[in-house]
Amino acid sequence: MVTKEEVFKNLKAKLGNNQKISDRTINETLDTLIVGALETEDDSTFSDRIFPVIDTLNRNLIKDNSDAINDYIAKNPPANKREEQNKQTQPKTPEPQGFEELQRTLLELSQKVERQEKMETLNSKKRELRELLTKTHKIDEKWSDEYITMFPIQENDDITQLSTKALEFYNLSIASVNSDTSPLSPDGRKKPIDINADFSDIVKLKQETN
């Protein structure tokens, strides 16, 4: 039996002082990977199996930071040796303008990493919600895709709750589409739902029921 809390502790221990990615990134990546845990695995063996994924994310972030610093140094070389010798008696401090530019570069890199992490989180949640809708609740794939597109997922959304609301919405939409038709079509089956034609009406219905 694999427990998320113990696996999280194992992964942080393996990263040790080299950890650069946030705990949130580890947790959100673990949310995606833990669904693939085998029944025969325990916390230790599962941690060993997925650690390369976490280690790669961590190494990529370290490399991005290193590349940004090296790029800055390459574009802003130090003053020539003669100028440095003339200033030997003065304390060495970064040039104000160059230091500010370095800070700005690092800030931009941090924001880029944050955006990437947010995008990875949202994409992971979308995949998880789609799987719950189509595999667990047996909802039509096209309907599920339309629903996820029209009601964007937020970082802090609970996917289980979203899937439950989506199922309720799906049942309401079926009832709404078939409410003005006879119970059975001439061939003895319920009329199929036209997602493209009816989805705006379904959205309106959901808003009215909230």
Buried (B, 14 or more C-beta within 10 A) or exposed (E): EBEBEBBBEBBEEBBEEEBBBEEEBBBBBBBBBBEEBEEEBBBEEBBEBBBEBBBEBBEBBBEBBEEBBEEBEEEBEEEEEEEEEEEEEEEEEEEEEBEEBBEEBBEEBEEEBEEBBEEBBBEBBBEBBBBBBBEEBEBBEEBBBBBBEEBEBEEEBEBEEBBEBBBEBBEBBBEBBBEEEEEEEEEEEEBEBEBEEBBEEBBEBBEEEE
